[in-house]
């Protein structure tokens, strides 16, 4: 393969565009009439090495709306397939997104930049290829909140209102999101070529992904098996992190499962308020396939679909290939449980591991469920209890509809904490606050910000919420108290929508 030519407009490398053309379709963004900048992530732009400091809002809006295709270089819509709620669709692809190329910033690591909502592509399947303002705002807020929470995720670089109308159930203002990812390769990308029996493309894809995501790391021979093991590890850690903060992805199809181990595609996603492991937000998840507690099993199922595409490259003998792939997949529950339990220990203020910890954690979650307690607030209050057992204990106890489980659990937790190495006063509570956020992107606040923008053209609530979400672990003060408050009964949002 010849050396890639550098894209001088934004100084982007071709990256994925260097692969053969059956991996994508060359498409230019469709121009929009009145682009207006909603948000621009200047720190992320600087980290990516994008020299845009002198650009004003109008120039940034024009660039990230796709109205300056000559500056973006050759844009492509990526091909992929996917299992959607368990049903295989042989061709999906980016129906409304265009990949620009790779930015290499301060750390030298390549990251793909993509426009989402930039118009029709050959994969649009009859859609308009556009995005509505509300889903763009939701993805900007939640993806950046995930980053602030320390969870692997795609990032939001810019959001632009297009000045045009898109039609869903009715007319809505349009918008475009600029998304940044380690890569946009999904399990569904492998499924696309496997369904076509294109072994050569699969081998190219394996090499591309392995070189990009596991460079310098010893990989088992053959490369496909080492890649599978790496993806299993990353997905286990990712889903464990979701579970620790109460995140519900909502649409964990294989086309929404990143090979890089990043949270991707924030359609009907949401965060738990009152703790209930059966919680389902997505309006299209009618049977709870991707409910909160089902996410680890869903991830494991998705990984099995990836393994199926790699079998011919794992070993030429089918039976041996299945044995090797199965062994790699069997690491998922072990690795997930270890990552989840380690994180939950830290949330409870525990720095060491004991056999009884799983029982202690699950008893706490059961108590929250039966007591109808807000998940985020409960853990933050527990940190306060670690600092000051008196008033904090009563405040937390009062959150339980029936405190009998709380009364039974707290002595067991205190006894377990007493077996930890001694710490200076306040150190345990401080450590707990570093892993238990006070502020998460709550559904009712996101919907309030969207309603103000869509209904009144008022983006002040969006901006204020963005600022609050950027520092989720800080102590709450008068300016941020509203964002730490659980929804009142009349404010609860129990259904979220995909936006496509």
PAKEKE-583105 format. One record per residue: residue in three letters; y, z, x of N, C-alpha, C, CB in turn. Coordinates in steps of 0.1 Angstrom, whole numbers, plus 5000, padded with zeros to 4 digits. Last residue first. Glycine has a CB too. Example, Ala and Ser with C-alpha at 12.3 -4.5 7.8 and 13.67 -1.06 7.14 Angstrom:
BEGIN
SER497850715128498950715137500050795129499450575141 ALA494350785132495550785123496750785132495550905113 
//
This chain:
BEGIN
UNK509151504665508951364667508851294654507751344676 UNK509351774660510551704662510451564665511251764674 UNK507551984653507351904666508651834669506251814664 UNK508552314642508252174640508252094653509152114630 UNK507552634630508252554639507752414638508152604654 UNK507752914610507252784611508152704621507152704598 UNK508953154608507553164609506853024610506953234597 UNK511653344616511253204615509753194618512053114626 UNK513453604601512253564608511953414605511053644603 UNK515553714587515853624598514553554604516653684609 UNK514753904569515253784564515553674574516553814556 UNK514054124587513054054579513553914573512654144567 UNK515654054619515554134606514554054597516954154599 UNK514254004651514853954638514654054627514253814634 UNK515154224678514254154670514854104657512954234667 UNK517754194702517354254689516254164683518554264680 UNK518754074724517554164726516954214713517854274736 UNK520953954716519853874720518653944723520253794733 UNK522754164711522354084700521054004704523453994696 UNK523254264737522454344727521954264716523254464722 UNK524954154755523654094753522754164743522954094766 UNK527354294756527354144754526054084751527954084767 UNK526554564759527254524746527254374744528654574746 UNK523454514776524754584774525354524761525654554786 UNK520254564790520954514779522354594778520254534766 UNK519354484824519654584814520554524803520254714820 UNK517554174830518654264832518754374821519954184832 UNK515653994825515154124829516254224831514354114842 UNK516753744819515953814809515653954812514753734806 UNK519053554824518853684830518053774821520253754834 UNK519253334808519153314822518853444830520453254828 UNK519753404782518353374786518153364801517953254779 UNK522553414782521853534780520353514785521853584766 UNK523253144785523653244795522853364794525153274793 UNK522153034761521752994774522053094785522352854778 UNK523753164742522353194743521753154756521553124731 UNK526253044747526053184749524653224750526753264737 UNK525552774741526052814754525852964757527452774756 UNK524952794713523952744723524352784737523952594722 UNK527352894702526152974702525052924712525552974688 UNK529052664709529252794715528052884714530452854708 UNK528852424696527852444707528052584713527852334717 UNK529252284666529652404673528552444683529952524664 UNK528852104646529352054659529752164668530451954657 UNK527852204623529252214625529752154638529652364624 UNK525052144621525852144609527352144611525552274602 UNK524252134648523952024639524852024627522452024634 UNK525252374658525452254665525352134656524552234677 UNK524252574641525752564643526052424649526152674653 UNK521552524642522252504629523752494631521952624620 UNK520952594669520752454664521552434651519252424662 UNK521452874668522252784677522152634673521752804691 UNK519552944649520952974646521852884655521353124648 UNK517252884663517552814650519052834646516652854639 UNK517453074684517452924686517852844674516052884691 UNK517253304669518453274676518553134680518553364689 UNK514753294657515853294648517153264656515953434642 UNK512953284680513053174671514353174663511953174661 UNK514153394712513653424699513953314689514253554694 UNK513653384743514253284734513553304720514053144739 UNK514153734753513353614753514053514743511853644748 UNK515054014771515553904763514653784764517053854767 UNK513754194786514554244774514954134765515754324779 UNK510554154800511854104797512454184785511853954794 UNK508854314824508954314810510354274805508654464804 UNK509154314851508154224846508154224830506754264851 UNK511154484857511154364864510154264859510954384879 UNK510554714844511654634838511654494845512954704840 UNK508654824861508254774848509254684842507954884838 UNK510154904882509154794884508754734871507954854892 UNK511655104869512354984875511354864877513055014888 UNK509655284864510355224853511055094857511355324847 UNK508955354890507955294881508655224870506955394876 UNK511355474900510755344906509855274897510155384919 UNK512155714889512755584884512155464889514155584887 UNK511555894919511955894905512555764901512956014902 UNK508955734939510255804937510655804923511355744946 UNK505455784932506655694934507855774933506655574924 UNK502055834941503355884936504455784940503556024942 UNK499455614929500155674940501555714936500255574952 UNK497955704897498655614906499255684918499655524898 UNK497155894879496155864890496755754900494855814884 UNK499155894861499056014870498055984881498656134862 UNK498455674846499655664855499555784865500955674847 UNK496355784831496155674840497255664850495955534833 UNK497755974816496656014825496355904835495456054817 UNK499355804801500055894810498955954820500656014802 UNK497455664786498255594795498955684806499355514788 UNK496455874771495555804780496355724790494655704771 UNK498755954756498156044766497155974776497456154759 UNK499155704741500155744751499555854761501355804745 UNK497155674721497155594733498055654744497655454730 UNK497555844699496255854707496355784720495155794698 UNK500055774691499855914695498555934703499856004683 UNK499655514684500555544695500255684700502055534690 UNK497955544662497455484674498355504686497355324671 UNK499755674644498555744648497955684661497555734637 UNK502155584633502155614648500755674653503155714651 UNK502655304615501855434614501655474629500455414606 UNK504555134624504455164610503655284607503855044602 UNK506455214652505155194647505155224632504155284654 UNK508955304661508755154659507455124652508855084672 UNK508855564668509455534655509255384652510855564655 UNK507855564694506955604683507455564670506855754684 UNK510255494707509155404707508155434696508355394720 UNK511755724703512255594699511155494698513355544709 UNK510155924714510355924700510955794695511356034696 UNK510255844741508955854734509155854719508255984738 UNK512955874747512355734747510955734740512155694762 UNK513356144747513956064736513355924735515456044738 UNK511256194769511656274757512056174746512656364761 UNK510656054793509556074783510056134770508556154789 UNK512055824811512455944804511555964792513955934799 UNK510655624824511755684830512155814824512955584830 UNK508655554807508255584820509455654828507855464828 UNK510155484785509355604784508955654798508155574775 UNK511255244794512155354792511355484791512955334779 UNK508855094793509555124806510455234805510254994811 UNK508455094766507555164774508055194788506155094775 UNK510454924758510555064755509655154763510355084740 UNK509354684767510554734773510854884770511754644768 UNK507154674751506954684765508154734772506454554771 UNK508354654725507454764728507254784743506054734722 UNK509854414726510554544726509654664730511154574712 UNK507854224726508754234737509454374738509854124737 UNK506554274701505754274714506754294725505154134715 UNK507154494675507654384682507054384697509254384683 UNK504454614656505554644665505954514672505154754675 UNK502354704637503354594634504654614642503754604619 UNK500254864643501554934640502654834637501955014652 UNK498254694648498154774636499454834633497054884638 UNK499454584672499054494661498954584648497654434663 UNK499754794689500854724685500654634673501354624697 UNK497054874692497954964685499254894681498355074695 UNK495954654705495454684692496454774684494054754692 UNK497354684729497654564721497154594706496954444727 UNK496254924738497654914735497954804726498454904749 UNK493554854741493854954731495354954728493455094736 UNK493854674761493454624748493654724737491954584748 UNK494554844783495454734778495054694764495254614788 UNK492255014784493655074781494554964776494155134794 UNK490254834790490154914777491554964774489155024779 UNK491054754815490954654804490954724791489654574806 UNK490954994830492254934827492154834816492854864839 UNK488755114840489055144826490355064822489255284824 UNK488555044867487654984857488055004843486255044859 UNK491754984882490655074879489755004868491155214874 UNK494154904906493154854897492054954895492554714901 UNK497654974909496254974914495354934903495855114920 UNK500054984896499954904908498554894914500954954918 UNK501254994863500155024872500154924884498855014864 UNK503054944842503455024853502355064863504055154848 UNK502354764823502054904820502454994831500654924816 UNK502754524837503554554825503454704821503154464814 UNK500754544856502154554860503054584848502554434868 UNK498554494838498654624846500154644850497754624858 UNK499154234831499254344821499254474827498054334811 UNK498654094855499954104849500154214839500253964843 UNK495854154858496754194868498254194863496754094880 UNK494854034835494754174836495754224847493354214839 UNK495453754840495953824828495953974830495153784815 UNK493953714863495453694863496053764852495753544863 UNK491353774854491953844866493453834866491353784879 UNK491053584833490953734831491653814842489553774829 UNK491253344848492253384837492253534835491853304824 UNK489053354864490353354870491453394860490653214876 UNK486953364846487053474856488453474861486053444867 UNK487353124831487453254824487653374834486253284816 UNK487252924853488352944845488453084838488452844834 UNK484852884866485852974873487053004864486352904885 UNK483552694852483152834850484052934857481752864854 UNK484452464863484952504850484652654847484452424839 UNK482852444886484352454887484952514874484952324891 UNK480352424874480652534883482152554884479952524896 UNK480652174862480452294854480752424861479052304848 UNK480752004884481952024875481852144867482051894866 UNK478152044894479352074902480552094894479551964913 UNK476651944872476452084877477652124885475152084886 UNK477551684870477751774859477551924863476751754847 UNK476651574894478151574891478351684880478551434886 UNK473851594891474551684901476051684898474351624915 UNK473551404871473151544869473851644879471651564870 UNK474551164882475151224871474751374869474751154858 UNK475251094915474151134907474651214895473151224915 UNK477751064927477050944921475850984912476650854932 UNK480251304920478951274926478351154919477951404926 UNK482951274913482451404919481051384926482251514908 UNK483351044902483851054915483451184921485351044915 UNK482151064876481650954885482150974900482050824880 UNK483751294866482351304870481851194879481451304857 UNK486251284856486151284871484651284875486751414877 UNK486251304829486851184835486551174850488351174833 UNK485251564826484451444821484951314828484451434806 UNK487351724834486151714842485251594838485251844840 UNK489051694812489451644825488151624834490451744832 UNK487551834793487851684791488251624804488951664780 UNK487652084804486352014803486551864801485552074791 UNK490352144800489852124813488452054814489752254821 UNK490352184772491052064778490552034792492552104778 UNK488852414771488352294764489052174770488552304749 UNK490652594784489352564789488652434783488352684787 UNK492752594765492952544779491652504786493752644788 UNK491552714743492052574742492252514756493352574734 UNK491052964753489952884750490352734749489252924737 UNK493753054757492753044768491652954765492253184772 UNK494753034729495252954740494352944752496552994744 UNK494153204708493153094711493553004723493053004699 UNK496153384704494953434710493953324714494253534702 UNK498053194691498353274703497053314710499153394700 UNK496652884680497253014678497253094691496453084667 UNK495552624680496352664691497152794689497352554695 UNK494152624656493452584668494252634680493352424669 UNK494952684630495152784640494452744653494652914635 UNK494952484611493752564612493752664624492452484614 UNK497252344613496852394600495652494600496552284590 UNK499652274630498452344634497852414622498652444646 UNK502052184622500952084622499652144626501351964631 UNK503852384625503652334611502452244611504852274606 UNK503252654647503352514645502952464631502452444655 UNK502652934648503952884644503952734639504952914655 UNK500353184644500453034645501853004640499252964637 UNK498753474654499953414651499853264654501153474659 UNK496653644660496353534652497653444649495753574639 UNK497753874673497053774681496653644673495753824687 UNK500853994668499653954660498953844668500053914645 UNK503754174671502554134677501354114667502054234688 UNK506754034660505754134657504454084663505554164642 UNK507253774678508053884674507154004672508953864661 UNK506253534702505953634693507153734690504753724697 UNK507953224705507553354711507253454700508653414720 UNK507052874704507752994699507253114707507653014684 UNK506852514699506652634707507452754701506952624722 UNK506752254690506752364680506452494687505652344670 UNK507652134719507852094705507852214696506751994701 UNK507852114748508252234740508552194726509452304747 UNK506352004774506351964760506552074750505151884756 UNK504752224797505352094794505252064779504651974802 UNK504252444823504452434809505252304806505252564803 UNK502252314850503552354845503452354829504652264850 UNK500152224865500152364861501452404856499652444872 UNK499951954871500652034880500652184877502051994882 UNK498851844849497951854860498551954871497651724867 UNK499651974817500051924830499051944841501451984833 UNK499051874786498451964796498751914809496951994793 UNK499451704765500451804767500051914778500951874755 UNK497151564761498351494766499551584768498751384756 UNK495451754751495351714765496451634770493951644767 UNK497451994732496651874733496451834748497251754725 UNK498752234722498052224735497052114735497352354738 UNK501052324706500452194705499752164719501452084702 UNK501852594709501852534696501152394695503252514692 UNK502452804728502852664730502852584717501852604740 UNK503753114726502753024719503252884720502753064703 UNK504153404746504553264743503353184736504853184756 UNK504053664755503953634741504353494737504853734733 UNK503853714782505253724776505253694761506153634783 UNK501153694787501853824791503253834784501953824806 UNK500453444779499953554771500753684774498453574774 UNK501653294800502053274786501753404778501453154780 UNK500053384822501553414821502053394807502253324831 UNK497653264814497753414816499253454815497153454829 UNK498352994817498053054803498153204803496753004798 UNK498652984845499752954836499553014822499852804834 UNK496153054856497353144859498453114849497853114873 UNK494652844845494252984843495453074845493053024851 UNK495852624857495952644842495552784838494952544835 UNK495252664884496652664879496752684864497352534883 UNK492452644884493152764889494552774883493252764904 UNK492052384875491452504868492252634871489952514871 UNK493252244895493852234882493352354873493552104875 UNK491552294917492952334918493552344904493652244927 UNK489152184907489152334910490652384911488452364923 UNK489851914906489451984894489552134896488051954890 UNK490251864934491351854924491051934912491651714921 UNK487651904943488751994948489951984939489151954962 UNK486551684930486051814927487051924931484651844934 UNK487851464942487951484927487551634923487051384920 UNK487151474969488551504965488551544950489451394968 UNK483751604972484751504973486151554967484351384965 UNK484851864993484451724992483551704981483851675006 UNK487652074986486252054987485951904987485452124975 UNK490452095006489952054993488452024995490651924988 UNK492952295020491552245022490952215008490652345029 UNK496152175017495252275013493852225014495552324998 UNK497851965023497652065033496652175030498852125038 UNK498851934989498951885003498652005013500251825006 UNK498351924961497552014969497651974984496152024965 UNK500051744949499951884944499151974952499451884930 UNK499951494961501251544956501151694954501651484944 UNK497351434967498351434978499651504974498651294983 UNK496251454941495851544952496851554963494451504957 UNK497551234928497751374924497351474934496951404911 UNK496651014943498051044941498351184938498650944930 UNK493851034941494551044954495951084953494350914961 UNK493551014913493051134920493751144933491551124922 UNK494650754910495250864903494850994910494950864888 UNK492750594923494150594928494850714922494850464923 UNK490550644908490550684922491950694927489650594930 UNK491350534883491050684884491050724899489750714878 UNK491450264890492750334887492550484887493150294873 UNK488750214895489750194906491050274903490050044908 UNK487550254870487250344881488250334892485850314886 UNK488150224840488850174851488650264863490350154848 UNK487250254814486250234824486850184837485250134820 UNK488950334795488950194798487950154809490250144802 UNK488750604796488350534783488250384785489350564772 UNK489850654821488350674819487950604806488050824817 UNK492550614816491750514825490250534823492150534839 UNK493150824798493550684795492650584803495050664799 UNK492351054811491551004799491850864796491851094787 UNK494351084829493051054834492151004823492351184840 UNK496351144811496551034820495150994826497551064831 UNK495551384798495551254791495751134800496451254780 UNK496351564817494951544815494751404808494251654808 UNK499251414832498651504822497151474823499151484808 UNK502151384851500751344850500051454841500051334863 UNK504751434858504451424844503051384841505451334837 UNK505351684883504951554879504751554864503751504887 UNK507351884884506551854896505951714895505551964899 UNK510151764865508751824866508251794880507851764855 UNK512851764843512451764857511051834858513451834866 UNK514651574819513651674822513151654836512451654812 UNK517351534798516851494811515951604816518051464821 UNK517351434764517151544774516751484787516051644769 UNK519551324740518651284751518651404760519151154758 UNK520051294704520351354717519351304727520351504716 UNK521451244670520551214681521051284694520451064683 UNK521651424639522351374651521351354663523451464656 UNK519751294611520051404621520851344633518751464626 UNK518751224578519551194589519851314598520851124585 UNK515351334571516651294567517451254579517351394559 UNK513051364584512951384570514251334563512651524566 UNK514551144605513251214604513051244589513251354612 UNK516550924622516050964609514651024610515950834600 UNK519550974640518150944640517650994626517351014652 UNK522750844648521950914639520450874641522350884624 UNK524850914677524150824668523250904659523350714676 UNK525751054698526751004688526150914678527850934696 UNK524051184716524251034717525350984708522950964713 UNK524451454737524451404723524751254724525451484714 UNK522351554764523551474759523351434745523551344768 UNK521551774789521351744775522651674770521051874766 UNK519851814820520951774812520551754798521651654818 UNK517551944831518751904840519951874832518351784848 UNK515152164826516052084819517252064828516552154806 UNK511652164839513052214838513952124830513652244852 UNK508352284834509352174836510652234834509052054826 UNK507052584849507552504838508252384842508452594829 UNK505752904855505752764859506052674848504352724866 UNK507853174850506653104846506852954850506453124831 UNK510053334852509253324864507953254861508953464869 UNK512053344834510953444833510053444844510253424820 UNK513453124840514053254843513053364842515253284834 UNK511652934830511952934845512553074848512952824849 UNK511852994803510553004810510753014825509652894806 UNK514552914799514153054797512853084804514053094783 UNK514352644803515052714812514852864811516552684810 UNK512752584780512252554794512952624804512352404796 UNK514352674759513052744762512552704776512052704751 UNK516752514760516752654760515452724765517152714746 UNK515652244760516552294770516552444771518052244768 UNK514152254736513552234749514352274760513052084751 UNK516252294717515152384718514452374732514152364707 UNK517852064721518352194724517252294725519352244712 UNK515951874712516551864726517052004730517551754727 UNK515551944685514451954695514951954710513451854693 UNK518351884676517652024675516552034685517152044661 UNK518851614679519651714687518851844687520951734681 UNK515951394682517051464675517651574683516451514661 UNK515351104702515151244699516251294691515051324713 UNK513750774699514850864700514451014698515950834691 UNK511750604692511950634706513150724709512150504714 UNK511150534667512350484671512650514686513550544663 UNK507650434662508750524662510050464668508350654670 UNK505550264666506350244654507450344653505450264642 UNK504550344691503750354680504550354666502850484680 UNK505650344717506350414706505550434693507650354704 UNK504850214740503950324735504550404723503650424746 UNK506750044749505549984743504550094737504849904753 UNK509650234736508850174747507650114741508450294757 UNK512950304724511550254722510950214735511550144712 UNK514950584738514650454731513250414731515450344737 UNK515250824751516050714756515650584749515850704770 UNK514051064749514851024738515650904741515751144734 UNK514351174781513451194769514351174757512851334769 UNK514151074815514951084803514051084790515850954802 UNK513151254844512751174832513751184821511351214827 UNK512151304877513251314867512951214856514651284874 UNK509851484897510151374889511351404879508951324881 UNK510151604930510151634916510651514908511051754913 UNK508851684962509251584952509151634938508451454954 UNK510251914984509151894975509651784965508752024968 UNK512351985001511551875005510351834995510951895018 UNK514052184994512752224999511852115003512052314989 UNK516352044985516452134997515052175003517152264993 UNK514751754971515951844973515751924986516051934962 UNK514051454961513551554971514751634975512951474983 UNK513151304930514151364938513551464948515251444929 UNK511451014919511351144926512751184933510251144936 UNK512150854887511650854901511650994906512450764910 UNK512350814859513350754868512750744883514650834868 UNK510650744830510550814843511450734852509050814848 UNK511450794796511450704808511450784821512650604807 UNK510250834763510650894776510550784787509851014779 UNK508950774740510450794739510950854752510850884728 UNK506350744745506950654734508450664734506350684721 UNK504250754769505650794767506350704757506450814780 UNK500850764755501950714764503350764760501950564765 UNK498350674740499550744735500750704744499350904736 UNK495250554733496550524739497650594732496850364739 UNK493050684722492850614735494150564741492050494733 UNK492650994710493450884708493550804721494950924703 UNK490251224698490651134709491451014704489451094717 UNK490851534684490551394682491051304692491051354668 UNK491751794690490351764691489951624689489551854682 UNK494451774687493751864678492251824678494351854664 UNK494151494705495151564697494451644686496151464691 UNK493451394737492851454725493951534718491651544730 UNK494851084750494851234748493951274736496151284747 UNK496550874775495750894762495851044759494350834763 UNK499350704790498250804789497650814775498850944793 UNK501850554809500750534800499850664801499950414803 UNK505350584810504050614816502950604805504050754823 UNK507950364814507250454804505850464809507450394790 UNK510450354840509150314834508750414824508150304845 UNK513350214857512750314848511450264842513750354837 UNK514750154887513750104878513150214870512750024886 UNK518050314886516950244892515950184882516250334903 UNK520350434876519050504875517850444882518650514860 UNK522450274879522450394887521050464887523550484883 UNK521950084860521950034874521950154883523249954876 UNK522150214836520850184841520850144855520150084832 UNK524050404822524250334835522950304841525150434844 UNK523150524799524150414797524550344810525350464791 UNK521550734798520950614801521950494801519850584792 UNK522750974796522350914783521650784786523650884775 UNK523451044821522251104816521851064802522251254817 UNK525850894825524650874834523450924827524950954847 UNK527550984804527250834805525950814814528350754811 UNK527751254811527251214798526751064798528251234787 UNK529051234836527651284835526951254822527751444836 UNK531451124828530651054837529151104837531151064852 UNK532451324811532251194806531251114815533551124804 UNK532651544829531651554818531451414812532251644807 UNK532851414863533351494851532351484840534751444847 UNK531551444896531451384883532051474872530051344880 UNK531351564920532651514916532651454902533051404926 UNK528751644923529751754922531051694917529951814935 UNK526351514926527151484914528351574912526251494902 UNK523851444944525351464947526151424936525651384960 UNK520951614942521751504935523251534937521351504920 UNK519151794953519851704962520651594955518951644971 UNK518051984937517351854937518051754947517251784924 UNK519952184938518652204944517852074946517852304936 UNK521952054923522152084937520852104944523052204939 UNK520652054897521051934904521251944919522351874897 UNK520452334893519252254895519552124901518552234881 UNK523252404891522352464902521052384904522052604898 UNK523952244868524452214881523652274892525952264882 UNK522852124841522352234850522752204864520752234848 UNK524752074814524352014826524052124836525551924833 UNK525052004779524752094790524352014802523652194786 UNK526251794764526051924758525852034769524851924749 UNK528351524767527551624774527551754767528151644788 UNK527951244747528751364749527851464756529351424735 UNK528150894740527551004747528451124749526950964760 UNK528250694717529250794721528650914728530050834708 UNK526050494717527450464714528450564719527550444699 UNK523550404742524050484731525550464729523650634732 UNK521050164753522350234754522750304741523450124757 UNK517750234762518650174752519950244752517950174738 UNK516450194795516950284784517850204775517650404789 UNK513849954802515250004804515650094792516249884806 UNK510549954815511449954803512850014807510850044791 UNK507449874825508849874829509749864817509049764839 UNK504750094819505449974815506849984819505349954799 UNK501950214839503150234831503650094826504250294840 UNK499650144852499950284850501150314842500150354864 UNK499649884858498849924846498950074843497349884847 UNK501049844881501749844869500949874857502349704867 UNK500150094907500049964901500649964886498649914900 UNK502650324920501250284916501250154909500750394907 UNK505250374923504650294934503150264931504650374947 UNK506050534904506350394902505750314913507750374901 UNK505650794914504650734905504850584903504650814892 UNK507950724939506950814934505850744926507550924927 UNK510550604945509750554934508650654929509150424938 UNK513150844951512050774956511250724944511150864965 UNK516650824946515350864941514250784948515350854926 UNK519450804949518650834960517350894956519350934969 UNK520650694928520550834928519750894939519950884914 UNK520750434942521650474932521750624930521250414918 UNK518750374960519950424965520950474955520650314973 UNK515450434963516450394953517750454956515850444939 UNK513550304990514350404984515350354974515050484996 UNK510350164986511750134989512550244982512149994985 UNK507250275001508150264990509650244994508050384981 UNK505150065022506050185021507050165009506850215034 UNK502249925006503549915014504350035012504349785011 UNK498850005009500050005000501350005009500050124990 
//
